Amino acid sequence: MASATDMQIIETTAGDIATELARRGVAPDQRVTVTIEPPEPADWITKARQFSRPKVIAAGWSDDDIDRLIKQAQKEVEPGLE
């Protein structure tokens, strides 16, 4: 289990959040923040980011890491655009 100071991202439904928190050992009186997502993002890129961001964070990657990889891939695909 992560320490109390580690941020955790939990993806679940509203109906299952209490069960999931209890499963992870979160005390009923511990403060939590819940983000309510819209049913569907307006565009596919937003949906892709919402899906991938928790996975990127969980893997220990930063936004700078991702930007660096994107720039590297762009150079490989279009080497003349530096």
HTML snippet that shows the backbone in 3Dmol.js (N, CA, C, O; Angstrom):
<script src="https://3Dmol.org/build/3Dmol-min.js"></script>
<div id="view" style="width:600px;height:400px;position:relative"></div>
<script>
const pdb = `
ATOM      1  N   MET A   1       0.841  -1.182   0.000  1.00  0.00           N
ATOM      2  CA  MET A   1       0.000   0.000   0.000  1.00  0.00           C
ATOM      3  C   MET A   1       0.884   1.242   0.000  1.00  0.00           C
ATOM      4  O   MET A   1       1.935   1.251   0.640  1.00  0.00           O
ATOM      5  N   ALA A   2       0.473   2.287  -0.707  1.00  0.00           N
ATOM      6  CA  ALA A   2       1.224   3.536  -0.754  1.00  0.00           C
ATOM      7  C   ALA A   2       1.115   4.255   0.584  1.00  0.00           C
ATOM      8  O   ALA A   2       0.152   4.070   1.328  1.00  0.00           O
ATOM      9  N   SER A   3       2.108   5.069   0.873  1.00  0.00           N
ATOM     10  CA  SER A   3       2.058   5.819   2.130  1.00  0.00           C
ATOM     11  C   SER A   3       1.005   6.908   2.047  1.00  0.00           C
ATOM     12  O   SER A   3       0.520   7.238   0.964  1.00  0.00           O
ATOM     13  N   ALA A   4       0.658   7.459   3.193  1.00  0.00           N
ATOM     14  CA  ALA A   4      -0.389   8.477   3.257  1.00  0.00           C
ATOM     15  C   ALA A   4      -0.001   9.745   2.499  1.00  0.00           C
ATOM     16  O   ALA A   4      -0.872  10.536   2.138  1.00  0.00           O
ATOM     17  N   THR A   5       1.300   9.950   2.253  1.00  0.00           N
ATOM     18  CA  THR A   5       1.733  11.154   1.551  1.00  0.00           C
ATOM     19  C   THR A   5       1.812  10.962   0.044  1.00  0.00           C
ATOM     20  O   THR A   5       2.024  11.936  -0.679  1.00  0.00           O
ATOM     21  N   ASP A   6       1.650   9.752  -0.449  1.00  0.00           N
ATOM     22  CA  ASP A   6       1.685   9.496  -1.885  1.00  0.00           C
ATOM     23  C   ASP A   6       0.329   9.775  -2.503  1.00  0.00           C
ATOM     24  O   ASP A   6      -0.702   9.345  -1.987  1.00  0.00           O
ATOM     25  N   MET A   7       0.338  10.509  -3.628  1.00  0.00           N
ATOM     26  CA  MET A   7      -0.903  10.729  -4.351  1.00  0.00           C
ATOM     27  C   MET A   7      -1.262   9.444  -5.085  1.00  0.00           C
ATOM     28  O   MET A   7      -0.392   8.790  -5.661  1.00  0.00           O
ATOM     29  N   GLN A   8      -2.519   9.089  -5.067  1.00  0.00           N
ATOM     30  CA  GLN A   8      -2.994   7.908  -5.772  1.00  0.00           C
ATOM     31  C   GLN A   8      -4.127   8.311  -6.693  1.00  0.00           C
ATOM     32  O   GLN A   8      -4.914   9.198  -6.361  1.00  0.00           O
ATOM     33  N   ILE A   9      -4.217   7.675  -7.835  1.00  0.00           N
ATOM     34  CA  ILE A   9      -5.320   7.895  -8.746  1.00  0.00           C
ATOM     35  C   ILE A   9      -6.121   6.615  -8.819  1.00  0.00           C
ATOM     36  O   ILE A   9      -5.582   5.546  -9.106  1.00  0.00           O
ATOM     37  N   ILE A  10      -7.404   6.728  -8.561  1.00  0.00           N
ATOM     38  CA  ILE A  10      -8.306   5.581  -8.582  1.00  0.00           C
ATOM     39  C   ILE A  10      -9.358   5.847  -9.646  1.00  0.00           C
ATOM     40  O   ILE A  10     -10.042   6.869  -9.605  1.00  0.00           O
ATOM     41  N   GLU A  11      -9.487   4.946 -10.585  1.00  0.00           N
ATOM     42  CA  GLU A  11     -10.544   5.061 -11.590  1.00  0.00           C
ATOM     43  C   GLU A  11     -11.609   4.032 -11.274  1.00  0.00           C
ATOM     44  O   GLU A  11     -11.351   2.829 -11.313  1.00  0.00           O
ATOM     45  N   THR A  12     -12.796   4.501 -10.963  1.00  0.00           N
ATOM     46  CA  THR A  12     -13.906   3.616 -10.640  1.00  0.00           C
ATOM     47  C   THR A  12     -15.203   4.379 -10.850  1.00  0.00           C
ATOM     48  O   THR A  12     -15.185   5.534 -11.278  1.00  0.00           O
ATOM     49  N   THR A  13     -16.302   3.756 -10.558  1.00  0.00           N
ATOM     50  CA  THR A  13     -17.595   4.425 -10.685  1.00  0.00           C
ATOM     51  C   THR A  13     -18.002   5.035  -9.344  1.00  0.00           C
ATOM     52  O   THR A  13     -17.452   4.686  -8.300  1.00  0.00           O
ATOM     53  N   ALA A  14     -18.959   5.938  -9.387  1.00  0.00           N
ATOM     54  CA  ALA A  14     -19.447   6.573  -8.167  1.00  0.00           C
ATOM     55  C   ALA A  14     -19.990   5.525  -7.194  1.00  0.00           C
ATOM     56  O   ALA A  14     -19.795   5.635  -5.984  1.00  0.00           O
ATOM     57  N   GLY A  15     -20.654   4.537  -7.716  1.00  0.00           N
ATOM     58  CA  GLY A  15     -21.232   3.505  -6.866  1.00  0.00           C
ATOM     59  C   GLY A  15     -20.207   2.619  -6.182  1.00  0.00           C
ATOM     60  O   GLY A  15     -20.498   2.015  -5.149  1.00  0.00           O
ATOM     61  N   ASP A  16     -19.013   2.535  -6.746  1.00  0.00           N
ATOM     62  CA  ASP A  16     -17.995   1.648  -6.192  1.00  0.00           C
ATOM     63  C   ASP A  16     -16.878   2.361  -5.438  1.00  0.00           C
ATOM     64  O   ASP A  16     -15.960   1.705  -4.946  1.00  0.00           O
ATOM     65  N   ILE A  17     -16.934   3.687  -5.334  1.00  0.00           N
ATOM     66  CA  ILE A  17     -15.823   4.415  -4.742  1.00  0.00           C
ATOM     67  C   ILE A  17     -15.605   4.051  -3.273  1.00  0.00           C
ATOM     68  O   ILE A  17     -14.460   3.852  -2.866  1.00  0.00           O
ATOM     69  N   ALA A  18     -16.653   3.958  -2.473  1.00  0.00           N
ATOM     70  CA  ALA A  18     -16.480   3.627  -1.046  1.00  0.00           C
ATOM     71  C   ALA A  18     -15.848   2.246  -0.882  1.00  0.00           C
ATOM     72  O   ALA A  18     -14.970   2.061  -0.040  1.00  0.00           O
ATOM     73  N   THR A  19     -16.284   1.294  -1.670  1.00  0.00           N
ATOM     74  CA  THR A  19     -15.726  -0.049  -1.606  1.00  0.00           C
ATOM     75  C   THR A  19     -14.250  -0.039  -1.989  1.00  0.00           C
ATOM     76  O   THR A  19     -13.431  -0.685  -1.335  1.00  0.00           O
ATOM     77  N   GLU A  20     -13.915   0.690  -3.044  1.00  0.00           N
ATOM     78  CA  GLU A  20     -12.528   0.757  -3.508  1.00  0.00           C
ATOM     79  C   GLU A  20     -11.636   1.441  -2.476  1.00  0.00           C
ATOM     80  O   GLU A  20     -10.517   0.988  -2.235  1.00  0.00           O
ATOM     81  N   LEU A  21     -12.111   2.516  -1.868  1.00  0.00           N
ATOM     82  CA  LEU A  21     -11.326   3.196  -0.839  1.00  0.00           C
ATOM     83  C   LEU A  21     -11.089   2.275   0.357  1.00  0.00           C
ATOM     84  O   LEU A  21      -9.978   2.210   0.883  1.00  0.00           O
ATOM     85  N   ALA A  22     -12.122   1.571   0.780  1.00  0.00           N
ATOM     86  CA  ALA A  22     -11.985   0.642   1.905  1.00  0.00           C
ATOM     87  C   ALA A  22     -11.004  -0.477   1.558  1.00  0.00           C
ATOM     88  O   ALA A  22     -10.200  -0.880   2.399  1.00  0.00           O
ATOM     89  N   ARG A  23     -11.066  -0.970   0.342  1.00  0.00           N
ATOM     90  CA  ARG A  23     -10.159  -2.032  -0.094  1.00  0.00           C
ATOM     91  C   ARG A  23      -8.707  -1.575  -0.018  1.00  0.00           C
ATOM     92  O   ARG A  23      -7.813  -2.373   0.265  1.00  0.00           O
ATOM     93  N   ARG A  24      -8.478  -0.297  -0.269  1.00  0.00           N
ATOM     94  CA  ARG A  24      -7.123   0.248  -0.234  1.00  0.00           C
ATOM     95  C   ARG A  24      -6.705   0.704   1.162  1.00  0.00           C
ATOM     96  O   ARG A  24      -5.604   1.223   1.344  1.00  0.00           O
ATOM     97  N   GLY A  25      -7.572   0.512   2.134  1.00  0.00           N
ATOM     98  CA  GLY A  25      -7.223   0.859   3.506  1.00  0.00           C
ATOM     99  C   GLY A  25      -7.393   2.323   3.855  1.00  0.00           C
ATOM    100  O   GLY A  25      -6.800   2.795   4.826  1.00  0.00           O
ATOM    101  N   VAL A  26      -8.182   3.046   3.096  1.00  0.00           N
ATOM    102  CA  VAL A  26      -8.438   4.455   3.386  1.00  0.00           C
ATOM    103  C   VAL A  26      -9.504   4.527   4.479  1.00  0.00           C
ATOM    104  O   VAL A  26     -10.600   3.986   4.334  1.00  0.00           O
ATOM    105  N   ALA A  27      -9.164   5.197   5.565  1.00  0.00           N
ATOM    106  CA  ALA A  27     -10.090   5.312   6.697  1.00  0.00           C
ATOM    107  C   ALA A  27     -11.309   6.141   6.292  1.00  0.00           C
ATOM    108  O   ALA A  27     -11.185   7.071   5.495  1.00  0.00           O
ATOM    109  N   PRO A  28     -12.477   5.814   6.833  1.00  0.00           N
ATOM    110  CA  PRO A  28     -13.697   6.549   6.470  1.00  0.00           C
ATOM    111  C   PRO A  28     -13.620   8.046   6.762  1.00  0.00           C
ATOM    112  O   PRO A  28     -14.313   8.832   6.115  1.00  0.00           O
ATOM    113  N   ASP A  29     -12.792   8.455   7.723  1.00  0.00           N
ATOM    114  CA  ASP A  29     -12.695   9.884   8.051  1.00  0.00           C
ATOM    115  C   ASP A  29     -11.521  10.575   7.348  1.00  0.00           C
ATOM    116  O   ASP A  29     -11.286  11.761   7.577  1.00  0.00           O
ATOM    117  N   GLN A  30     -10.785   9.859   6.503  1.00  0.00           N
ATOM    118  CA  GLN A  30      -9.664  10.465   5.773  1.00  0.00           C
ATOM    119  C   GLN A  30     -10.204  11.332   4.647  1.00  0.00           C
ATOM    120  O   GLN A  30     -11.158  10.963   3.962  1.00  0.00           O
ATOM    121  N   ARG A  31      -9.572  12.501   4.464  1.00  0.00           N
ATOM    122  CA  ARG A  31      -9.993  13.399   3.388  1.00  0.00           C
ATOM    123  C   ARG A  31      -9.579  12.826   2.037  1.00  0.00           C
ATOM    124  O   ARG A  31      -8.469  12.317   1.882  1.00  0.00           O
ATOM    125  N   VAL A  32     -10.466  12.912   1.076  1.00  0.00           N
ATOM    126  CA  VAL A  32     -10.181  12.514  -0.299  1.00  0.00           C
ATOM    127  C   VAL A  32     -10.743  13.586  -1.227  1.00  0.00           C
ATOM    128  O   VAL A  32     -11.635  14.345  -0.849  1.00  0.00           O
ATOM    129  N   THR A  33     -10.219  13.637  -2.423  1.00  0.00           N
ATOM    130  CA  THR A  33     -10.739  14.538  -3.448  1.00  0.00           C
ATOM    131  C   THR A  33     -11.269  13.680  -4.576  1.00  0.00           C
ATOM    132  O   THR A  33     -10.587  12.771  -5.048  1.00  0.00           O
ATOM    133  N   VAL A  34     -12.472  13.966  -5.005  1.00  0.00           N
ATOM    134  CA  VAL A  34     -13.103  13.206  -6.078  1.00  0.00           C
ATOM    135  C   VAL A  34     -13.303  14.130  -7.265  1.00  0.00           C
ATOM    136  O   VAL A  34     -13.828  15.233  -7.114  1.00  0.00           O
ATOM    137  N   THR A  35     -12.889  13.687  -8.447  1.00  0.00           N
ATOM    138  CA  THR A  35     -13.100  14.437  -9.677  1.00  0.00           C
ATOM    139  C   THR A  35     -14.220  13.763 -10.444  1.00  0.00           C
ATOM    140  O   THR A  35     -14.172  12.561 -10.704  1.00  0.00           O
ATOM    141  N   ILE A  36     -15.219  14.533 -10.801  1.00  0.00           N
ATOM    142  CA  ILE A  36     -16.337  13.992 -11.573  1.00  0.00           C
ATOM    143  C   ILE A  36     -16.113  14.363 -13.032  1.00  0.00           C
ATOM    144  O   ILE A  36     -16.096  15.538 -13.397  1.00  0.00           O
ATOM    145  N   GLU A  37     -15.942  13.344 -13.851  1.00  0.00           N
ATOM    146  CA  GLU A  37     -15.671  13.563 -15.260  1.00  0.00           C
ATOM    147  C   GLU A  37     -16.972  13.669 -16.039  1.00  0.00           C
ATOM    148  O   GLU A  37     -17.971  13.044 -15.680  1.00  0.00           O
ATOM    149  N   PRO A  38     -16.960  14.463 -17.108  1.00  0.00           N
ATOM    150  CA  PRO A  38     -18.150  14.508 -17.968  1.00  0.00           C
ATOM    151  C   PRO A  38     -18.344  13.144 -18.615  1.00  0.00           C
ATOM    152  O   PRO A  38     -17.388  12.379 -18.747  1.00  0.00           O
ATOM    153  N   PRO A  39     -19.568  12.834 -19.018  1.00  0.00           N
ATOM    154  CA  PRO A  39     -19.832  11.512 -19.606  1.00  0.00           C
ATOM    155  C   PRO A  39     -18.935  11.197 -20.798  1.00  0.00           C
ATOM    156  O   PRO A  39     -18.435  10.076 -20.896  1.00  0.00           O
ATOM    157  N   GLU A  40     -18.720  12.120 -21.684  1.00  0.00           N
ATOM    158  CA  GLU A  40     -17.865  11.910 -22.857  1.00  0.00           C
ATOM    159  C   GLU A  40     -17.123  13.200 -23.156  1.00  0.00           C
ATOM    160  O   GLU A  40     -17.735  14.268 -23.193  1.00  0.00           O
ATOM    161  N   PRO A  41     -15.824  13.123 -23.369  1.00  0.00           N
ATOM    162  CA  PRO A  41     -15.100  14.325 -23.769  1.00  0.00           C
ATOM    163  C   PRO A  41     -15.587  14.831 -25.122  1.00  0.00           C
ATOM    164  O   PRO A  41     -16.100  14.064 -25.937  1.00  0.00           O
ATOM    165  N   ALA A  42     -15.422  16.117 -25.347  1.00  0.00           N
ATOM    166  CA  ALA A  42     -15.896  16.724 -26.589  1.00  0.00           C
ATOM    167  C   ALA A  42     -15.085  16.260 -27.800  1.00  0.00           C
ATOM    168  O   ALA A  42     -15.593  16.249 -28.921  1.00  0.00           O
ATOM    169  N   ASP A  43     -13.839  15.882 -27.576  1.00  0.00           N
ATOM    170  CA  ASP A  43     -13.019  15.461 -28.707  1.00  0.00           C
ATOM    171  C   ASP A  43     -12.164  14.258 -28.315  1.00  0.00           C
ATOM    172  O   ASP A  43     -11.989  13.972 -27.130  1.00  0.00           O
ATOM    173  N   TRP A  44     -11.644  13.570 -29.300  1.00  0.00           N
ATOM    174  CA  TRP A  44     -10.914  12.321 -29.056  1.00  0.00           C
ATOM    175  C   TRP A  44      -9.601  12.557 -28.330  1.00  0.00           C
ATOM    176  O   TRP A  44      -9.174  11.699 -27.557  1.00  0.00           O
ATOM    177  N   ILE A  45      -8.945  13.692 -28.551  1.00  0.00           N
ATOM    178  CA  ILE A  45      -7.657  13.912 -27.912  1.00  0.00           C
ATOM    179  C   ILE A  45      -7.820  14.089 -26.403  1.00  0.00           C
ATOM    180  O   ILE A  45      -6.984  13.628 -25.626  1.00  0.00           O
ATOM    181  N   THR A  46      -8.886  14.751 -25.994  1.00  0.00           N
ATOM    182  CA  THR A  46      -9.159  14.900 -24.563  1.00  0.00           C
ATOM    183  C   THR A  46      -9.407  13.542 -23.939  1.00  0.00           C
ATOM    184  O   THR A  46      -8.910  13.252 -22.850  1.00  0.00           O
ATOM    185  N   LYS A  47     -10.171  12.714 -24.622  1.00  0.00           N
ATOM    186  CA  LYS A  47     -10.462  11.376 -24.110  1.00  0.00           C
ATOM    187  C   LYS A  47      -9.172  10.557 -23.997  1.00  0.00           C
ATOM    188  O   LYS A  47      -8.969   9.842 -23.016  1.00  0.00           O
ATOM    189  N   ALA A  48      -8.317  10.664 -24.990  1.00  0.00           N
ATOM    190  CA  ALA A  48      -7.047   9.930 -24.962  1.00  0.00           C
ATOM    191  C   ALA A  48      -6.173  10.403 -23.805  1.00  0.00           C
ATOM    192  O   ALA A  48      -5.546   9.588 -23.128  1.00  0.00           O
ATOM    193  N   ARG A  49      -6.129  11.700 -23.577  1.00  0.00           N
ATOM    194  CA  ARG A  49      -5.323  12.235 -22.474  1.00  0.00           C
ATOM    195  C   ARG A  49      -5.875  11.780 -21.126  1.00  0.00           C
ATOM    196  O   ARG A  49      -5.109  11.412 -20.235  1.00  0.00           O
ATOM    197  N   GLN A  50      -7.192  11.801 -20.971  1.00  0.00           N
ATOM    198  CA  GLN A  50      -7.792  11.359 -19.711  1.00  0.00           C
ATOM    199  C   GLN A  50      -7.484   9.891 -19.452  1.00  0.00           C
ATOM    200  O   GLN A  50      -7.281   9.495 -18.304  1.00  0.00           O
ATOM    201  N   PHE A  51      -7.448   9.099 -20.480  1.00  0.00           N
ATOM    202  CA  PHE A  51      -7.163   7.677 -20.345  1.00  0.00           C
ATOM    203  C   PHE A  51      -5.690   7.427 -20.017  1.00  0.00           C
ATOM    204  O   PHE A  51      -5.362   6.584 -19.182  1.00  0.00           O
ATOM    205  N   SER A  52      -4.808   8.173 -20.689  1.00  0.00           N
ATOM    206  CA  SER A  52      -3.383   7.877 -20.571  1.00  0.00           C
ATOM    207  C   SER A  52      -2.686   8.567 -19.407  1.00  0.00           C
ATOM    208  O   SER A  52      -1.717   8.022 -18.878  1.00  0.00           O
ATOM    209  N   ARG A  53      -3.136   9.731 -18.992  1.00  0.00           N
ATOM    210  CA  ARG A  53      -2.415  10.490 -17.964  1.00  0.00           C
ATOM    211  C   ARG A  53      -2.210   9.709 -16.672  1.00  0.00           C
ATOM    212  O   ARG A  53      -1.084   9.695 -16.174  1.00  0.00           O
ATOM    213  N   PRO A  54      -3.219   9.057 -16.092  1.00  0.00           N
ATOM    214  CA  PRO A  54      -2.966   8.288 -14.865  1.00  0.00           C
ATOM    215  C   PRO A  54      -1.921   7.185 -15.068  1.00  0.00           C
ATOM    216  O   PRO A  54      -1.146   6.885 -14.160  1.00  0.00           O
ATOM    217  N   LYS A  55      -1.904   6.596 -16.238  1.00  0.00           N
ATOM    218  CA  LYS A  55      -0.933   5.538 -16.522  1.00  0.00           C
ATOM    219  C   LYS A  55       0.481   6.118 -16.625  1.00  0.00           C
ATOM    220  O   LYS A  55       1.442   5.502 -16.165  1.00  0.00           O
ATOM    221  N   VAL A  56       0.604   7.295 -17.224  1.00  0.00           N
ATOM    222  CA  VAL A  56       1.900   7.952 -17.343  1.00  0.00           C
ATOM    223  C   VAL A  56       2.426   8.314 -15.957  1.00  0.00           C
ATOM    224  O   VAL A  56       3.596   8.079 -15.655  1.00  0.00           O
ATOM    225  N   ILE A  57       1.568   8.884 -15.117  1.00  0.00           N
ATOM    226  CA  ILE A  57       1.956   9.260 -13.753  1.00  0.00           C
ATOM    227  C   ILE A  57       2.340   8.017 -12.953  1.00  0.00           C
ATOM    228  O   ILE A  57       3.342   8.014 -12.238  1.00  0.00           O
ATOM    229  N   ALA A  58       1.540   6.969 -13.078  1.00  0.00           N
ATOM    230  CA  ALA A  58       1.820   5.728 -12.338  1.00  0.00           C
ATOM    231  C   ALA A  58       3.159   5.118 -12.755  1.00  0.00           C
ATOM    232  O   ALA A  58       3.820   4.460 -11.952  1.00  0.00           O
ATOM    233  N   ALA A  59       3.553   5.335 -13.998  1.00  0.00           N
ATOM    234  CA  ALA A  59       4.829   4.809 -14.488  1.00  0.00           C
ATOM    235  C   ALA A  59       6.011   5.687 -14.078  1.00  0.00           C
ATOM    236  O   ALA A  59       7.164   5.357 -14.353  1.00  0.00           O
ATOM    237  N   GLY A  60       5.712   6.802 -13.422  1.00  0.00           N
ATOM    238  CA  GLY A  60       6.777   7.679 -12.952  1.00  0.00           C
ATOM    239  C   GLY A  60       7.284   8.664 -13.994  1.00  0.00           C
ATOM    240  O   GLY A  60       8.373   9.217 -13.837  1.00  0.00           O
ATOM    241  N   TRP A  61       6.526   8.892 -15.044  1.00  0.00           N
ATOM    242  CA  TRP A  61       6.930   9.803 -16.107  1.00  0.00           C
ATOM    243  C   TRP A  61       6.354  11.189 -15.847  1.00  0.00           C
ATOM    244  O   TRP A  61       5.306  11.333 -15.217  1.00  0.00           O
ATOM    245  N   SER A  62       7.046  12.189 -16.335  1.00  0.00           N
ATOM    246  CA  SER A  62       6.581  13.569 -16.191  1.00  0.00           C
ATOM    247  C   SER A  62       6.130  14.108 -17.545  1.00  0.00           C
ATOM    248  O   SER A  62       6.337  13.477 -18.582  1.00  0.00           O
ATOM    249  N   ASP A  63       5.506  15.291 -17.514  1.00  0.00           N
ATOM    250  CA  ASP A  63       5.121  15.942 -18.766  1.00  0.00           C
ATOM    251  C   ASP A  63       6.360  16.238 -19.616  1.00  0.00           C
ATOM    252  O   ASP A  63       6.320  16.128 -20.842  1.00  0.00           O
ATOM    253  N   ASP A  64       7.454  16.612 -18.961  1.00  0.00           N
ATOM    254  CA  ASP A  64       8.692  16.875 -19.697  1.00  0.00           C
ATOM    255  C   ASP A  64       9.202  15.624 -20.405  1.00  0.00           C
ATOM    256  O   ASP A  64       9.687  15.700 -21.534  1.00  0.00           O
ATOM    257  N   ASP A  65       9.093  14.468 -19.737  1.00  0.00           N
ATOM    258  CA  ASP A  65       9.495  13.205 -20.371  1.00  0.00           C
ATOM    259  C   ASP A  65       8.679  12.953 -21.636  1.00  0.00           C
ATOM    260  O   ASP A  65       9.221  12.583 -22.678  1.00  0.00           O
ATOM    261  N   ILE A  66       7.385  13.157 -21.528  1.00  0.00           N
ATOM    262  CA  ILE A  66       6.498  12.920 -22.670  1.00  0.00           C
ATOM    263  C   ILE A  66       6.820  13.900 -23.799  1.00  0.00           C
ATOM    264  O   ILE A  66       6.900  13.501 -24.961  1.00  0.00           O
ATOM    265  N   ASP A  67       7.004  15.183 -23.464  1.00  0.00           N
ATOM    266  CA  ASP A  67       7.345  16.179 -24.487  1.00  0.00           C
ATOM    267  C   ASP A  67       8.644  15.805 -25.207  1.00  0.00           C
ATOM    268  O   ASP A  67       8.740  15.931 -26.428  1.00  0.00           O
ATOM    269  N   ARG A  68       9.640  15.345 -24.447  1.00  0.00           N
ATOM    270  CA  ARG A  68      10.913  14.949 -25.028  1.00  0.00           C
ATOM    271  C   ARG A  68      10.727  13.780 -26.005  1.00  0.00           C
ATOM    272  O   ARG A  68      11.306  13.782 -27.092  1.00  0.00           O
ATOM    273  N   LEU A  69       9.925  12.790 -25.623  1.00  0.00           N
ATOM    274  CA  LEU A  69       9.682  11.641 -26.504  1.00  0.00           C
ATOM    275  C   LEU A  69       8.935  12.056 -27.768  1.00  0.00           C
ATOM    276  O   LEU A  69       9.222  11.550 -28.853  1.00  0.00           O
ATOM    277  N   ILE A  70       7.989  12.965 -27.636  1.00  0.00           N
ATOM    278  CA  ILE A  70       7.241  13.438 -28.808  1.00  0.00           C
ATOM    279  C   ILE A  70       8.179  14.150 -29.765  1.00  0.00           C
ATOM    280  O   ILE A  70       8.138  13.910 -30.971  1.00  0.00           O
ATOM    281  N   LYS A  71       9.027  15.030 -29.233  1.00  0.00           N
ATOM    282  CA  LYS A  71       9.975  15.756 -30.087  1.00  0.00           C
ATOM    283  C   LYS A  71      10.952  14.802 -30.763  1.00  0.00           C
ATOM    284  O   LYS A  71      11.301  14.981 -31.930  1.00  0.00           O
ATOM    285  N   GLN A  72      11.387  13.793 -30.026  1.00  0.00           N
ATOM    286  CA  GLN A  72      12.299  12.803 -30.595  1.00  0.00           C
ATOM    287  C   GLN A  72      11.624  12.059 -31.748  1.00  0.00           C
ATOM    288  O   GLN A  72      12.229  11.855 -32.800  1.00  0.00           O
ATOM    289  N   ALA A  73      10.371  11.657 -31.544  1.00  0.00           N
ATOM    290  CA  ALA A  73       9.636  10.940 -32.591  1.00  0.00           C
ATOM    291  C   ALA A  73       9.402  11.835 -33.802  1.00  0.00           C
ATOM    292  O   ALA A  73       9.482  11.372 -34.940  1.00  0.00           O
ATOM    293  N   GLN A  74       9.115  13.119 -33.564  1.00  0.00           N
ATOM    294  CA  GLN A  74       8.922  14.041 -34.686  1.00  0.00           C
ATOM    295  C   GLN A  74      10.196  14.162 -35.511  1.00  0.00           C
ATOM    296  O   GLN A  74      10.134  14.192 -36.740  1.00  0.00           O
ATOM    297  N   LYS A  75      11.346  14.232 -34.856  1.00  0.00           N
ATOM    298  CA  LYS A  75      12.616  14.330 -35.568  1.00  0.00           C
ATOM    299  C   LYS A  75      12.877  13.075 -36.387  1.00  0.00           C
ATOM    300  O   LYS A  75      13.424  13.155 -37.487  1.00  0.00           O
ATOM    301  N   GLU A  76      12.494  11.925 -35.864  1.00  0.00           N
ATOM    302  CA  GLU A  76      12.702  10.667 -36.575  1.00  0.00           C
ATOM    303  C   GLU A  76      11.820  10.576 -37.805  1.00  0.00           C
ATOM    304  O   GLU A  76      12.236  10.054 -38.840  1.00  0.00           O
ATOM    305  N   VAL A  77      10.591  11.089 -37.690  1.00  0.00           N
ATOM    306  CA  VAL A  77       9.637  11.007 -38.797  1.00  0.00           C
ATOM    307  C   VAL A  77       9.891  12.114 -39.814  1.00  0.00           C
ATOM    308  O   VAL A  77       9.805  11.891 -41.021  1.00  0.00           O
ATOM    309  N   GLU A  78      10.206  13.311 -39.316  1.00  0.00           N
ATOM    310  CA  GLU A  78      10.411  14.466 -40.189  1.00  0.00           C
ATOM    311  C   GLU A  78      11.737  15.131 -39.841  1.00  0.00           C
ATOM    312  O   GLU A  78      11.739  16.204 -39.236  1.00  0.00           O
ATOM    313  N   PRO A  79      12.875  14.517 -40.209  1.00  0.00           N
ATOM    314  CA  PRO A  79      14.181  15.026 -39.787  1.00  0.00           C
ATOM    315  C   PRO A  79      14.506  16.438 -40.266  1.00  0.00           C
ATOM    316  O   PRO A  79      15.338  17.101 -39.647  1.00  0.00           O
ATOM    317  N   GLY A  80      13.902  16.915 -41.315  1.00  0.00           N
ATOM    318  CA  GLY A  80      14.184  18.243 -41.837  1.00  0.00           C
ATOM    319  C   GLY A  80      13.489  19.380 -41.115  1.00  0.00           C
ATOM    320  O   GLY A  80      13.733  20.543 -41.436  1.00  0.00           O
ATOM    321  N   LEU A  81      12.631  19.085 -40.152  1.00  0.00           N
ATOM    322  CA  LEU A  81      11.834  20.116 -39.483  1.00  0.00           C
ATOM    323  C   LEU A  81      12.410  20.532 -38.138  1.00  0.00           C
ATOM    324  O   LEU A  81      11.640  20.790 -37.213  1.00  0.00           O
ATOM    325  N   GLU A  82      13.693  20.607 -37.990  1.00  0.00           N
ATOM    326  CA  GLU A  82      14.287  20.973 -36.697  1.00  0.00           C
ATOM    327  C   GLU A  82      14.383  22.452 -36.533  1.00  0.00           C
ATOM    328  O   GLU A  82      14.859  22.929 -35.502  1.00  0.00           O
TER     329      GLU A  82
END
`;
const viewer = $3Dmol.createViewer("view");
viewer.addModel(pdb, "pdb");
viewer.setStyle({}, {cartoon: {color: "spectrum"}});
viewer.zoomTo();
viewer.render();
</script>
